[in-house]
Amino acid sequence: FAVRPIPRDVKPLVEGSVVSSPGNIKVGLQVLPGRGEISSLNRAINEYMTRDGWTLFSATYGNKQNMQVFNKGDRLCVIITIDGSMNTEMRVNVTHKI
């Protein structure tokens, strides 16, 4: 479900990920594990999404969890990054506006 840019070497976890295609609409949630510093990841997400035509609609940055909401045409993309003790996790949820 290639509606948002992610690094090529990051593969979604099957467990916790759900993608559905009702008609011509593709919606879903992907869980992506990784390593790295969370603020750098958030900056990269913002840069990649903007480059791909998404507009940052809202952002909330906390100590261990961050949420960025992007808008592109009739779609919304919510990206949550979680700073774990050993790994960073990114949850990408894409849906169509109602």
C-alpha positions as a Markdown table, in Angstrom:
| # | Residue | x | y | z |
|---|---|---|---|---|
| 1 | Phe | 0.0 | 0.0 | 0.0 |
| 2 | Ala | 2.3 | 2.5 | -1.4 |
| 3 | Val | 0.6 | 5.8 | -0.7 |
| 4 | Arg | 3.3 | 7.0 | 1.6 |
| 5 | Pro | 7.1 | 6.9 | 1.3 |
| 6 | Ile | 9.0 | 4.6 | 3.7 |
| 7 | Pro | 12.6 | 3.5 | 3.6 |
| 8 | Arg | 13.2 | 0.6 | 1.2 |
| 9 | Asp | 15.0 | -1.5 | 3.9 |
| 10 | Val | 12.1 | -1.2 | 6.4 |
| 11 | Lys | 9.6 | -4.1 | 6.0 |
| 12 | Pro | 6.2 | -4.0 | 7.7 |
| 13 | Leu | 5.4 | -6.5 | 10.4 |
| 14 | Val | 2.6 | -8.8 | 9.3 |
| 15 | Glu | 1.4 | -9.0 | 12.9 |
| 16 | Gly | -0.4 | -5.8 | 13.7 |
| 17 | Ser | -0.6 | -4.7 | 10.1 |
| 18 | Val | -4.0 | -4.6 | 8.3 |
| 19 | Val | -4.6 | -3.5 | 4.7 |
| 20 | Ser | -8.0 | -3.6 | 3.0 |
| 21 | Ser | -9.1 | -2.7 | -0.6 |
| 22 | Pro | -12.8 | -2.1 | -0.7 |
| 23 | Gly | -13.5 | -1.2 | -4.3 |
| 24 | Asn | -10.8 | 1.2 | -5.6 |
| 25 | Ile | -10.0 | 2.5 | -2.1 |
| 26 | Lys | -7.0 | 1.2 | -0.3 |
| 27 | Val | -6.9 | 1.8 | 3.5 |
| 28 | Gly | -4.9 | 0.2 | 6.3 |
| 29 | Leu | -2.5 | 0.3 | 9.1 |
| 30 | Gln | 1.1 | -0.9 | 8.8 |
| 31 | Val | 3.5 | -1.4 | 11.7 |
| 32 | Leu | 7.1 | -0.9 | 10.8 |
| 33 | Pro | 10.0 | -1.7 | 13.2 |
| 34 | Gly | 13.3 | 0.1 | 13.1 |
| 35 | Arg | 16.2 | 1.6 | 14.9 |
| 36 | Gly | 17.4 | 5.1 | 15.2 |
| 37 | Glu | 16.7 | 8.3 | 17.0 |
| 38 | Ile | 13.0 | 9.3 | 17.0 |
| 39 | Ser | 13.5 | 13.0 | 16.3 |
| 40 | Ser | 15.6 | 12.3 | 13.2 |
| 41 | Leu | 12.9 | 9.8 | 12.1 |
| 42 | Asn | 10.2 | 12.4 | 12.5 |
| 43 | Arg | 12.1 | 15.0 | 10.5 |
| 44 | Ala | 12.7 | 12.4 | 7.8 |
| 45 | Ile | 9.0 | 11.5 | 7.7 |
| 46 | Asn | 8.0 | 15.1 | 7.4 |
| 47 | Glu | 10.6 | 15.7 | 4.6 |
| 48 | Tyr | 9.6 | 12.5 | 2.6 |
| 49 | Met | 5.9 | 13.1 | 3.0 |
| 50 | Thr | 6.1 | 16.7 | 1.9 |
| 51 | Arg | 8.3 | 15.8 | -1.1 |
| 52 | Asp | 5.6 | 13.2 | -2.1 |
| 53 | Gly | 2.9 | 15.8 | -2.1 |
| 54 | Trp | 1.4 | 15.4 | 1.4 |
| 55 | Thr | 0.7 | 18.4 | 3.6 |
| 56 | Leu | 1.3 | 18.3 | 7.3 |
| 57 | Phe | -2.1 | 19.0 | 8.9 |
| 58 | Ser | -1.3 | 18.5 | 12.6 |
| 59 | Ala | 1.6 | 17.2 | 14.8 |
| 60 | Thr | 2.0 | 16.3 | 18.4 |
| 61 | Tyr | 5.4 | 15.6 | 19.8 |
| 62 | Gly | 5.8 | 13.9 | 23.1 |
| 63 | Asn | 8.7 | 12.3 | 25.0 |
| 64 | Lys | 8.2 | 8.7 | 23.8 |
| 65 | Gln | 5.4 | 9.0 | 21.2 |
| 66 | Asn | 4.8 | 11.4 | 18.4 |
| 67 | Met | 1.9 | 11.8 | 16.0 |
| 68 | Gln | 1.9 | 13.5 | 12.6 |
| 69 | Val | -1.2 | 13.8 | 10.5 |
| 70 | Phe | -0.8 | 14.5 | 6.7 |
| 71 | Asn | -3.4 | 15.3 | 4.1 |
| 72 | Lys | -3.2 | 14.6 | 0.3 |
| 73 | Gly | -6.3 | 15.0 | -1.9 |
| 74 | Asp | -9.0 | 12.8 | -0.5 |
| 75 | Arg | -6.7 | 10.9 | 1.9 |
| 76 | Leu | -5.4 | 11.3 | 5.4 |
| 77 | Cys | -2.2 | 9.6 | 6.8 |
| 78 | Val | -1.6 | 9.4 | 10.5 |
| 79 | Ile | 2.0 | 8.4 | 11.4 |
| 80 | Ile | 2.7 | 7.5 | 15.0 |
| 81 | Thr | 6.3 | 7.0 | 16.1 |
| 82 | Ile | 7.1 | 5.2 | 19.4 |
| 83 | Asp | 10.5 | 5.3 | 21.0 |
| 84 | Gly | 11.0 | 1.9 | 22.7 |
| 85 | Ser | 13.8 | 0.9 | 24.9 |
| 86 | Met | 15.6 | -1.1 | 22.1 |
| 87 | Asn | 13.8 | -0.2 | 18.9 |
| 88 | Thr | 11.7 | 2.5 | 17.3 |
| 89 | Glu | 8.3 | 1.7 | 15.9 |
| 90 | Met | 6.4 | 3.5 | 13.2 |
| 91 | Arg | 2.6 | 3.0 | 12.8 |
| 92 | Val | 1.2 | 4.3 | 9.5 |
| 93 | Asn | -2.5 | 4.6 | 9.1 |
| 94 | Val | -4.0 | 5.7 | 5.8 |
| 95 | Thr | -7.6 | 6.3 | 5.1 |
| 96 | His | -9.9 | 8.2 | 2.8 |
| 97 | Lys | -11.7 | 11.3 | 4.1 |
| 98 | Ile | -15.4 | 10.8 | 4.6 |
